[in-house]
Structures are given as structure tokens and as C-alpha cells.
Amino acid sequence: MLSLKTLPYLHRPSSPFKSLRFPSSSSSPPSSLSFSSSSSSSSTTTMAAGISTVEHVVLFKVRDSTDPSKIDAMISHLRSLVSLPGVAHLSAGPVLRNRSAAATFTHLLHSRYASKSELAAYGSDPTHLAVVKDLVLPICEDILAFDWVAAGIAPAPLTPGSAARLTLAKPTAESSSAEVLEVVASAKDKVAGPVEVSLGENFSPARAKGYEIGMLAVFPGVGELDGMDNGEVDAVKEKVQPLLESVIVVDFVVPPPPSSNL
């Protein structure tokens, strides 16, 4: 896990979250909190009792003046961390789209673990710490890390080429993460399609800058992500909007696995 103690608190939204719009195929990126549910043939298996996965997401904002070769080195070495013990899945790469005003990040890492202890072992591994110290911190001006446990999701690798939407939600001072989770969970069955939805409450608050709810919706590809129909979730949007101070929504594509000679 990345430590934010060496970086200033740089990513605080300048104003409260005011609007919540659901994405469409429009080329104009909206500020949105989107919901989808899985109707794929594997959903019955993954929802078996006792199955869960620990999701670990890190968002990076690389300085504009950074030499591209240093960015490539950071990404390639982050991807190589998939070989560390306990890592069930790891992908890293550029953000495809920032879909909310609060999101200014340029790159993202997503990894999966069977347990919190395996995530902790990854975070303290000397190889991981060296990559963070030597290649990440020198070129990044902002980092946000977020962890949650997703029930019903197996700690399995995502298919290369699949497209994902990450949503992080920050409740208002008057609302609670439990309220937001209840509303968001009620929306998971509103939209059908071949999509896996991982949802949970952050358990690493010191590194998440106030964001408490995480959701990852994984689609077969960018076309399915862009073409999803959100017409049935307008009522949910109206319910959740008053509960949120801010959201971060980013899209990314799962890259191919790292070369064997890396």
C-alpha cells in the first residue's frame, strides 16, 4: 500500500458536490455516480456464500512536466508487482476518462487479494516499497488510495481489454456511509448487462481523503461501458444525490499482462 504521509493533502474538492448525472454515450464526460449489476453466467458462482475479495485502488496524478520515460518506468514497475506473493490481480495504466469534477487523476492501479492480511503483506513488501519510493513519489503530485471488501466477488484477475468504472463517494456530514451503501446497493439490480459490480466501504480511511464508499463496475469492453442504459436508475440518483458531498468517477481499461521478460 502506498503511504500518503510523504505527500501534502492536495486533493480536496473546492466546493460541495452539487449535481449527480448518469453517463451516456455522449462524448462529453459528465459528473456521475453510475450503477450496474451483473447478469453474466458467472454471477451465480461468484455470489456463493463466503466468497469475497479485497479491492485495492490507487489513483495517481503525475506532474505535467514529467518526462514520459519516467511515467513508463513507473507503470511497468507497478505492473511487475503482480508477481508478489498474495496478489490475485494487478493492473496499472492511464486513466481513460475522468468523469467528475473532483477527479483530476492521470493513472490508476487496481489489485485484488483474498484477504486483508495478503494486502498488508503486499503493502510492506520491500519490492513494493522501493517502487513507491524511487518511481512513484518523485513524479506524482497527488495520490489517493482506497480499500474495500466486496462480498460475492472472487479474487480473480480481470480480463485484459475489459473496461471498468471506478466510483468513490464521500457522504455529507449529515449522512453516513451506511445510508449511501443502502441506496447504492438497491440500484445494482436496476440495469442488466454483462457487468460485474464490486461494492464496499473503505477500511483504510487515513489514505482515502474522506471518501468512504467504493464501487467498481467491470464491463467486457469500452463499447459496453459507453453504451449502458441508465434510464431505470433515475429514482436512485435522486435518492443518493442529497447524501453526497463529492464523488470521484474514472474509467480505465485493463491492460495486457506484463511481458515475461520484465
ChimeraX attribute file (.defattr): number of C-alpha atoms within 10 A of each C-alpha:
attribute: neighborCount
match mode: 1-to-1
recipient: residues
	/A:1	21
	/A:2	20
	/A:3	16
	/A:4	17
	/A:5	9
	/A:6	9
	/A:7	12
	/A:8	10
	/A:9	14
	/A:10	11
	/A:11	16
	/A:12	10
	/A:13	14
	/A:14	8
	/A:15	10
	/A:16	12
	/A:17	21
	/A:18	11
	/A:19	18
	/A:20	20
	/A:21	16
	/A:22	17
	/A:23	22
	/A:24	16
	/A:25	13
	/A:26	9
	/A:27	8
	/A:28	9
	/A:29	16
	/A:30	18
	/A:31	24
	/A:32	20
	/A:33	26
	/A:34	24
	/A:35	27
	/A:36	29
	/A:37	21
	/A:38	21
	/A:39	15
	/A:40	12
	/A:41	9
	/A:42	11
	/A:43	17
	/A:44	11
	/A:45	12
	/A:46	17
	/A:47	14
	/A:48	13
	/A:49	9
	/A:50	10
	/A:51	15
	/A:52	20
	/A:53	21
	/A:54	25
	/A:55	28
	/A:56	22
	/A:57	22
	/A:58	19
	/A:59	22
	/A:60	23
	/A:61	20
	/A:62	20
	/A:63	14
	/A:64	11
	/A:65	7
	/A:66	12
	/A:67	10
	/A:68	10
	/A:69	9
	/A:70	14
	/A:71	19
	/A:72	13
	/A:73	14
	/A:74	20
	/A:75	21
	/A:76	17
	/A:77	20
	/A:78	22
	/A:79	24
	/A:80	20
	/A:81	21
	/A:82	20
	/A:83	12
	/A:84	14
	/A:85	13
	/A:86	17
	/A:87	21
	/A:88	21
	/A:89	21
	/A:90	25
	/A:91	26
	/A:92	29
	/A:93	22
	/A:94	20
	/A:95	19
	/A:96	17
	/A:97	17
	/A:98	21
	/A:99	25
	/A:100	22
	/A:101	18
	/A:102	19
	/A:103	20
	/A:104	20
	/A:105	22
	/A:106	20
	/A:107	21
	/A:108	25
	/A:109	21
	/A:110	22
	/A:111	24
	/A:112	28
	/A:113	26
	/A:114	19
	/A:115	16
	/A:116	18
	/A:117	12
	/A:118	16
	/A:119	23
	/A:120	13
	/A:121	16
	/A:122	21
	/A:123	15
	/A:124	12
	/A:125	15
	/A:126	11
	/A:127	15
	/A:128	19
	/A:129	17
	/A:130	12
	/A:131	19
	/A:132	18
	/A:133	13
	/A:134	11
	/A:135	19
	/A:136	23
	/A:137	20
	/A:138	13
	/A:139	19
	/A:140	19
	/A:141	18
	/A:142	20
	/A:143	26
	/A:144	22
	/A:145	24
	/A:146	26
	/A:147	27
	/A:148	23
	/A:149	23
	/A:150	21
	/A:151	18
	/A:152	20
	/A:153	22
	/A:154	21
	/A:155	21
	/A:156	15
	/A:157	15
	/A:158	21
	/A:159	17
	/A:160	14
	/A:161	15
	/A:162	20
	/A:163	24
	/A:164	24
	/A:165	24
	/A:166	22
	/A:167	23
	/A:168	23
	/A:169	23
	/A:170	23
	/A:171	24
	/A:172	18
	/A:173	9
	/A:174	9
	/A:175	14
	/A:176	14
	/A:177	20
	/A:178	13
	/A:179	12
	/A:180	24
	/A:181	20
	/A:182	11
	/A:183	16
	/A:184	21
	/A:185	18
	/A:186	13
	/A:187	20
	/A:188	20
	/A:189	15
	/A:190	17
	/A:191	19
	/A:192	15
	/A:193	16
	/A:194	20
	/A:195	25
	/A:196	22
	/A:197	22
	/A:198	26
	/A:199	24
	/A:200	20
	/A:201	22
	/A:202	23
	/A:203	15
	/A:204	16
	/A:205	14
	/A:206	14
	/A:207	21
	/A:208	20
	/A:209	18
	/A:210	17
	/A:211	25
	/A:212	24
	/A:213	25
	/A:214	25
	/A:215	26
	/A:216	25
	/A:217	22
	/A:218	28
	/A:219	26
	/A:220	19
	/A:221	17
	/A:222	18
	/A:223	12
	/A:224	17
	/A:225	23
	/A:226	16
	/A:227	12
	/A:228	20
	/A:229	19
	/A:230	16
	/A:231	11
	/A:232	12
	/A:233	19
	/A:234	13
	/A:235	10
	/A:236	17
	/A:237	21
	/A:238	13
	/A:239	12
	/A:240	18
	/A:241	19
	/A:242	17
	/A:243	21
	/A:244	23
	/A:245	21
	/A:246	27
	/A:247	27
	/A:248	23
	/A:249	25
	/A:250	27
	/A:251	22
	/A:252	24
	/A:253	25
	/A:254	22
	/A:255	18
	/A:256	13
	/A:257	15
	/A:258	17
	/A:259	9
	/A:260	6
	/A:261	4
	/A:262	8
